Amino acid sequence: MKSSALMRTAAAMLACSAASAVHIASAISAASAAPAASAAPAAPAAPAASAASAAPTASAAPPAWVNAPVSVAGISFVQSAGGIDEYRLDASGLQILVKPDHSAPVVSFNVTYHVGSRNEVTGTTGSTHLLEHLMFKGSTHFNDPSGNSIKQYLGARGATFNATTSYDRTNYYATLGSGDLEGYVAIEADRMRNLWLHDADKQAEMTVVRNEYERGKNDPNTFLREEVQAAAFMAYPYHHPTIGWKSDIEKASVGQLREFYDTFYWPNNCTVTFVGDVAPAAALALVMKYYGAISRSPHPIPEVTTEEPQQTGARRVTVNRPGQLGSVEIAYKVPGALAADMPALDVLGEVLSTGKNSRLYRALVDASLALRVAAGVQAMRAAGLFEATAVLSPGAAHETVEKTILAEIDKIKTGGVSADEVNQVIHQYHAAEAYGRDGTAAVTSRLNEWISVGDWTQYIRYGDAVARVTPADVQRVARQYLTIEQGTTGWFVPDPSK
C-alpha cells in the first residue's frame, strides 16, 4: 500500500458520500448536549455576491488577483508559502488557508477536524466514522425539513461533495461554483456546533455503515492489512481499524457520539481551506461572518498520550478466509509523516515496486510468483508502516514469496541502489505531482493530508526533499528501519472450506 505524500491510496481512509461525490486519491502508480453557538447564520439560497467579490472589513485590501496578506480585524496573518496564505481567527484559534486560483469560476472548500480513529479508545472505536455520517443529517438551521440541508443545497448547485475519515483526521469538502460558496460555508459553520444527533438518524445510517464494514471484511487484502496493523501497533490507537471494531459500532449510542462531538468539533481543532476562485479578503470575510462568533472549546482538546513500546521481535499473523488468491504482507514500523527520513523511505518503496523494472516486479511478477506487488509508506502523524505486499500467482507458495521479498530488501541493504533508480523515482514523483495538482479538488485533497499530519507547508516543500534523496539515503533507511525486530508479517491463506 502506498499512502505517503509521495504515494497515496484510500486504503486507510473511509470516504462516505451523502450525494454526488468525487474522492481524489493520487499515486505514482496510478500517473470528523452541545454548548450553544451564537446565533447561526442563514445561508442565502443564492448569495447576492460571489465569494470572490464579497466586501470584508479590511484595511488596504489588495486587488483580488494579488496573493498578499490581508488585514482583517480579528484575524491574524501567520505565513505564506507557495501561493498559499495561512491565517488564524484570533478569538477561537481556527486555522485558515487560502490559495486563490481564478482560472475558472470554481472553488473547493475543505474543513479538516483534527480527530480520527487514533483519538478513539476501546469501547468507542468507530465513533469518528459514524459521526461523519451523521454530520449529513442536518443541523439547527440547515436541514431537510427546512429545505436547505447540505444535500439539498449542494445537490441543487451541481456540486461534488463528500467526507472522509482516517487515522488522524476527518474532513468534509465540496467543489462548487464560486458564486455558491457562501451558502456552503454557512452550512459547515452551523454544523460545527449545532449538529442534530437523533437516534432515528443513527439507526437509519447503521445500514450504510454495516455495508461499508462488510465490504472491507470481504476484501482479503484489506482484512489482512488490518490484521497486520493491529499486530504491529500493540498500544498506540493505530491498532484500531478506522471503521472501528464491530461490537463498538453496533453498541454506539447517540449520547456517546454527542460526547465525542462536543469533545473534538471546535474551531481550535479545525482547519478550513479555500482553493480556487476566491480572493483572500473575500475568504476571510466569509470566515469572520460565519465562524467568527463560535467560541473555542471550553476545555483543552485531549491529546493522545499513549506511546507504542519498542518492538522486541518479529510478529506474524495468518488469515484463513474464503478467497481465490493468497497474499503476503511484510510491515515495518517507521517514524511519523514529518520525519526527516520519510522522503528516502518513499523513494525506497518506489525502487522496490513501481514499474516493470522495479526490484519486486522482476523478482516476483516476472518469475510468475506474484500477480501484483506494492511497497511504500503508510504515513501517519505519530508513526507509520513501511509495507511490502504481493498477491500470489495461482500455485505459488507463501514461504517462497516471503523469502523473495526479504531477499530483495537484503540486496538493497547490502548492495544499495543505483543513481539511475533514484533519479527515475524523482522524475516520476514530479510528474505525478503535476498531474495530482490539476484542479482545485486535487489541490485541496493533497493539502488536507499534510494538514492532518501537522504541517501543510510540506505540500510546498516535500518535492524538494524528495529531489535531495541519494542512493546512500535509500540504503541507510533500509538498514535502519527494515529489520526483523520491527517487522510484522501477514499471510492471507485462502480456505475453500469456509
C-alpha positions in Angstrom: 0.0 0.0 0.0 1.2 3.4 -0.9 -0.2 6.3 1.1 2.5 8.8 1.9 2.8 12.2 0.4 4.7 10.6 -2.5 2.1 7.9 -3.0 -1.3 7.7 -1.5 -4.3 5.5 -1.7 -7.7 5.3 0.1 -6.8 2.0 1.8 -6.6 3.6 5.3 -9.4 6.1 4.6 -13.1 5.8 4.5 -14.9 8.0 2.0 -18.6 8.4 2.7 -20.8 10.1 0.1 -24.1 11.8 1.0 -24.8 12.8 -2.5 -22.7 13.1 -5.7 -19.1 12.9 -4.7 -15.6 12.8 -6.1 -12.8 11.4 -4.0 -9.4 12.4 -5.2 -6.5 9.9 -4.5 -3.1 10.2 -6.1 -0.3 7.8 -6.6 2.7 7.5 -8.9 1.5 4.0 -9.8 -1.9 5.5 -10.9 0.2 8.5 -13.1 -14.6 14.1 11.7 -25.7 18.5 24.9 -23.6 20.9 22.9 -22.9 24.3 24.3 -24.9 26.7 22.2 -23.2 28.6 19.5 -24.1 32.2 18.8 -27.0 33.0 16.5 -26.4 30.8 13.5 -26.0 32.2 10.0 -28.7 31.9 7.4 -27.2 30.7 4.2 -28.6 32.6 1.3 -30.2 30.4 -1.3 -28.4 32.5 -3.9 -25.8 34.8 -2.4 -26.1 38.4 -3.7 -22.4 38.5 -4.3 -19.9 35.7 -5.1 -17.2 34.9 -2.6 -14.7 36.5 -4.9 -16.4 39.8 -4.7 -17.8 39.9 -1.2 -16.6 43.0 0.7 -14.8 42.3 4.0 -14.0 44.7 6.8 -10.4 45.1 5.7 -7.8 47.8 5.6 -5.9 48.3 2.4 -7.2 45.1 0.9 -5.1 44.1 -2.2 -6.7 43.5 -5.6 -8.3 40.1 -5.9 -5.5 38.9 -8.2 -2.7 39.7 -5.8 -1.9 36.9 -3.4 -0.7 39.1 -0.5 -1.5 39.1 3.2 -4.8 40.8 4.0 -5.5 42.7 7.2 -8.9 41.9 8.7 -9.9 42.8 12.3 -9.9 39.7 14.5 -7.9 37.6 12.1 -4.1 37.3 12.2 -1.8 36.5 9.3 0.6 33.6 10.1 2.7 32.8 7.0 2.7 32.3 3.2 4.2 29.5 1.2 3.9 28.6 -2.5 0.9 30.9 -3.1 -1.0 29.7 0.0 -1.7 32.1 2.8 -2.3 31.0 6.4 -4.4 33.0 8.8 -5.8 32.3 12.3 -9.1 33.5 13.8 -7.9 35.3 16.9 -10.8 34.5 19.3 -11.2 30.8 18.5 -7.9 29.6 17.0 -9.5 28.4 13.8 -6.7 27.9 11.2 -7.5 29.3 7.7 -5.7 28.5 4.4 -6.4 30.4 1.2 -5.0 29.5 -2.2 -6.5 31.7 -5.0 -6.8 30.3 -8.5 -9.0 32.4 -10.8 -8.5 30.2 -13.9 -12.1 29.0 -13.6 -15.2 30.2 -11.6 -14.9 27.2 -9.3 -13.8 26.9 -5.7 -13.1 24.0 -3.3 -13.8 24.4 0.4 -12.5 21.8 2.8 -13.0 21.5 6.6 -10.5 19.4 8.4 -11.1 18.3 12.0 -8.0 17.1 13.8 -9.7 14.0 15.1 -9.5 10.5 13.6 -9.6 6.9 14.8 -6.4 7.4 16.8 -8.5 9.6 19.1 -10.8 6.6 20.0 -10.4 4.1 22.8 -11.6 0.6 23.3 -15.4 0.8 23.5 -15.7 3.9 21.3 -13.9 2.7 18.2 -15.8 3.7 15.0 -17.2 6.9 16.6 -15.3 9.2 14.3 -16.6 7.5 11.2 -20.2 7.1 12.5 -20.2 10.8 13.5 -19.0 11.7 10.0 -22.1 10.0 8.6 -24.5 11.8 11.0 -22.9 15.2 10.1 -25.1 15.0 6.9 -28.3 14.5 8.8 -28.9 18.2 9.5 -28.1 21.0 11.9 -30.2 23.6 13.7 -30.5 26.0 10.8 -29.9 23.7 7.8 -31.8 20.5 7.4 -34.2 18.6 5.2 -37.5 19.9 6.8 -36.3 23.5 6.1 -35.4 22.6 2.5 -31.8 23.9 2.9 -29.8 20.9 4.1 -26.3 20.3 2.8 -27.5 17.7 0.4 -30.3 19.9 -0.9 -28.1 23.0 -1.2 -25.1 21.4 -2.8 -27.1 18.9 -4.9 -29.2 21.7 -6.5 -26.0 23.5 -7.5 -24.3 20.5 -9.1 -21.5 20.5 -6.5 -19.4 17.4 -5.8 -19.1 16.8 -2.1 -18.0 14.1 0.3 -16.4 13.4 3.6 -13.6 11.0 4.7 -12.4 9.6 8.0 -8.8 8.5 8.5 -6.5 7.8 11.4 -5.5 11.4 12.1 -8.4 13.5 10.8 -11.9 13.8 9.5 -12.7 16.1 6.6 -15.7 17.5 4.8 -15.4 19.2 1.4 -17.2 20.4 -1.7 -16.3 21.8 -5.1 -18.8 24.2 -6.5 -19.3 27.5 -8.4 -17.6 30.4 -6.6 -21.0 32.2 -6.5 -22.4 29.5 -4.3 -19.5 29.3 -1.8 -21.1 31.5 0.8 -24.1 29.1 1.3 -21.8 26.2 1.8 -19.5 28.0 4.3 -22.6 28.9 6.3 -23.8 25.3 6.5 -20.3 24.0 7.5 -20.1 26.6 10.3 -23.6 25.7 11.6 -22.9 22.0 11.8 -19.6 22.6 13.6 -21.6 23.3 16.8 -25.3 22.9 16.0 -25.4 19.3 14.7 -28.6 17.3 15.0 -27.9 14.0 16.6 -31.1 11.9 16.6 -31.4 8.2 17.4 -33.6 7.6 14.4 -31.0 9.1 12.1 -28.3 6.9 13.7 -30.4 3.8 13.3 -31.1 4.5 9.7 -27.4 5.2 8.9 -26.3 2.0 10.6 -27.3 0.1 7.5 -24.9 2.1 5.4 -22.1 1.7 8.0 -22.7 -2.0 8.3 -22.4 -2.3 4.5 -19.1 -0.4 4.5 -17.8 -2.6 7.3 -18.8 -5.9 5.5 -17.2 -4.7 2.2 -13.9 -4.2 4.0 -14.1 -7.5 5.7 -14.9 -9.3 2.5 -11.8 -8.0 0.8 -9.0 -10.4 1.7 -6.2 -7.9 1.3 -8.0 -5.2 3.3 -8.7 -7.7 6.0 -5.1 -8.9 6.1 -3.8 -5.3 6.2 -6.0 -4.6 9.2 -4.7 -7.7 11.0 -1.1 -6.8 10.3 -1.6 -3.3 11.5 -3.3 -4.4 14.7 -0.4 -6.7 15.4 2.2 -4.1 14.6 0.7 -1.5 16.9 0.0 -3.1 20.3 -0.6 0.0 22.3 -1.0 3.1 20.1 -4.5 3.6 18.8 -3.4 3.0 15.2 -4.1 -0.6 16.4 -7.8 0.1 15.7 -9.2 -0.1 12.2 -10.6 3.3 11.0 -14.1 1.9 10.7 -13.9 0.5 14.3 -14.5 -2.9 15.8 -17.9 -4.4 15.0 -19.1 -4.6 18.6 -18.3 -1.0 19.3 -20.1 0.2 16.2 -23.2 -1.8 17.0 -23.3 -0.5 20.6 -22.5 3.1 19.9 -25.2 5.4 21.4 -26.3 8.9 20.5 -25.1 10.0 23.9 -21.6 8.6 23.2 -21.5 10.3 19.8 -22.7 13.6 21.3 -19.8 13.4 23.9 -17.3 12.7 21.1 -18.7 15.6 19.0 -18.6 18.0 22.0 -15.0 17.0 22.7 -13.5 17.5 19.2 -15.7 19.6 16.9 -14.4 23.0 17.8 -12.7 25.8 15.8 -9.5 25.4 17.7 -9.3 21.8 16.5 -10.1 22.6 12.9 -8.6 23.9 9.7 -10.6 25.4 6.8 -9.1 25.6 3.3 -10.2 27.6 0.3 -8.7 26.7 -3.1 -9.9 28.3 -6.3 -11.9 31.4 -7.4 -11.9 33.3 -4.2 -9.8 36.3 -3.1 -8.1 36.1 0.3 -10.1 39.1 1.5 -13.4 37.5 0.5 -12.5 34.2 2.1 -11.6 35.9 5.4 -14.8 37.9 5.3 -16.8 34.6 5.0 -14.9 33.1 7.9 -15.5 36.1 10.1 -19.2 36.2 9.1 -20.0 32.6 9.8 -17.3 31.3 12.2 -16.4 34.5 14.0 -18.9 34.1 16.9 -18.2 30.4 17.5 -16.0 30.2 20.7 -13.1 27.9 21.2 -13.6 24.7 23.2 -14.3 25.2 26.9 -11.7 22.5 27.6 -8.3 21.6 26.1 -8.6 19.2 23.1 -7.4 15.8 24.5 -4.0 14.7 23.3 -3.1 11.1 22.6 -0.6 10.3 25.3 -0.1 6.6 24.7 3.3 5.6 23.4 4.0 2.5 21.4 6.5 0.3 23.3 9.6 -0.8 21.5 9.0 -3.9 19.5 11.4 -6.7 20.5 11.0 -9.3 17.9 9.3 -10.4 14.7 5.5 -10.8 14.7 3.3 -12.9 12.5 -0.4 -13.2 11.6 -2.2 -15.6 9.4 -5.7 -15.1 8.0 -7.7 -18.1 6.8 -10.8 -16.9 4.9 -12.6 -17.7 1.7 -10.8 -16.3 -1.3 -9.1 -17.1 -4.6 -5.6 -15.8 -4.3 -3.1 -15.8 -1.4 -1.1 -12.7 -0.4 1.9 -11.8 1.7 2.5 -8.5 3.6 5.6 -7.5 5.5 5.2 -4.3 7.5 8.0 -2.4 9.4 7.5 0.4 11.9 8.8 3.8 10.7 8.6 7.3 12.1 5.7 9.7 11.6 5.0 11.5 8.3 7.1 14.6 9.1 10.2 12.7 10.0 13.4 13.6 8.0 13.7 10.1 6.7 10.3 10.0 5.1 11.4 11.1 1.6 14.1 8.4 1.5 11.6 5.8 2.6 9.2 6.9 -0.1 11.9 6.5 -2.7 12.8 3.1 -1.3 9.2 1.9 -1.8 9.2 3.1 -5.4 12.5 1.4 -6.2 11.1 -1.8 -4.8 7.7 -1.9 -6.6 6.9 0.8 -9.2 7.1 -0.2 -12.8 8.2 -3.4 -14.6 11.9 -2.7 -13.9 11.4 -2.4 -10.1 13.1 -4.9 -7.8 10.0 -6.8 -6.6 8.3 -6.8 -10.0 11.3 -8.5 -11.6 11.8 -11.0 -8.7 8.1 -11.9 -8.3 5.9 -11.0 -11.2 8.4 -11.9 -13.9 9.1 -15.1 -12.1 5.4 -16.0 -12.0 5.3 -15.9 -8.3 3.0 -12.9 -7.9 0.4 -11.1 -9.9 0.8 -7.8 -8.2 3.4 -6.2 -5.9 3.5 -2.9 -4.0 5.7 -1.2 -1.5 5.6 2.1 0.3 4.9 4.0 3.5 1.5 4.3 5.1 2.3 7.7 6.5 0.5 8.8 9.6 1.1 11.6 12.1 2.6 9.7 15.1 4.2 6.7 13.3 3.9 4.8 10.1 4.4 1.4 8.5 6.6 0.6 5.5 4.7 -2.2 3.8 5.8 -4.6 1.1 2.9 -6.7 -0.4 2.4 -9.3 -3.0 -0.7 -11.0 -4.4 0.4 -14.6 -5.2 0.1 -16.3 -8.5 -2.0 -19.5 -8.5 0.1 -22.3 -7.1 2.8 -20.0 -5.7 3.9 -20.8 -2.1 3.6 -18.1 0.6 7.0 -19.1 2.0 8.7 -18.7 -1.3 7.2 -15.2 -1.9 8.0 -14.1 1.6 11.6 -15.2 1.2 11.9 -13.4 -2.1 10.6 -10.1 -0.7 13.1 -10.3 2.2 15.9 -11.2 -0.2 15.2 -8.1 -2.4 15.2 -5.9 0.7 18.5 -7.5 1.8 20.1 -6.8 -1.6 19.4 -3.1 -1.0 20.8 -3.2 2.5 24.0 -4.8 1.3 24.4 -3.5 -2.2 22.4 -0.3 -2.2 20.5 1.1 -5.2 21.8 2.9 -8.3 21.7 6.6 -9.1 19.6 5.8 -12.1 16.9 4.1 -10.0 16.7 7.0 -7.6 16.6 9.6 -10.4 13.8 7.7 -12.2 11.7 7.8 -9.0 12.4 11.5 -8.6 11.2 12.2 -12.1 8.1 10.0 -11.6 7.4 11.9 -8.4 7.5 15.3 -10.1 5.3 14.1 -13.0 2.8 12.6 -10.6 2.7 15.8 -8.5 2.0 17.9 -11.6 -0.9 15.6 -12.5 -2.1 15.3 -9.0 -2.4 19.1 -8.6 -4.6 19.6 -11.6 -7.8 21.2 -10.3 -9.0 22.8 -7.1 -10.3 19.5 -5.7 -7.0 17.7 -6.3 -5.0 20.5 -4.6 -7.4 20.6 -1.6 -7.1 16.8 -1.2 -3.4 16.8 -1.1 -3.3 19.8 1.2 -5.7 18.1 3.5 -3.3 15.1 4.0 -0.5 17.4 5.0 -2.8 19.3 7.3 -3.7 16.1 9.0 -0.1 15.1 9.8 0.7 18.6 11.2 2.4 20.7 8.6 0.6 22.0 5.5 3.7 23.7 4.2 5.1 20.3 3.3 2.7 20.4 0.4 5.1 23.0 -1.0 8.4 21.7 0.4 8.2 18.0 0.1 9.2 17.8 -3.5 12.5 19.5 -2.8 13.2 16.9 0.0 12.5 14.1 -2.5 14.8 15.6 -5.0 17.6 15.6 -2.4 17.4 11.9 -1.7 20.6 10.0 -2.6 21.3 6.3 -3.1 23.1 6.3 0.2 20.0 7.6 1.9 17.9 4.8 0.5 20.4 2.2 1.6 20.6 3.8 5.1 16.9 3.8 5.8 16.5 0.2 4.5 19.2 -0.9 7.0 17.8 1.3 9.8 14.0 0.5 9.6 13.5 -2.7 7.6 14.7 -5.0 10.4 13.3 -8.3 11.8 12.8 -6.7 15.2 10.5 -4.0 13.7 8.7 -6.3 11.3 5.2 -7.9 11.2 4.5 -10.4 8.6 1.0 -11.5 7.5 -0.2 -14.3 5.2 -3.7 -14.5 3.7 -4.2 -18.2 3.0 -7.5 -18.9 1.1 -9.6 -21.5 2.8 -12.1 -23.1 0.4 -13.9 -24.8 3.3 -15.1 -21.5 4.8 
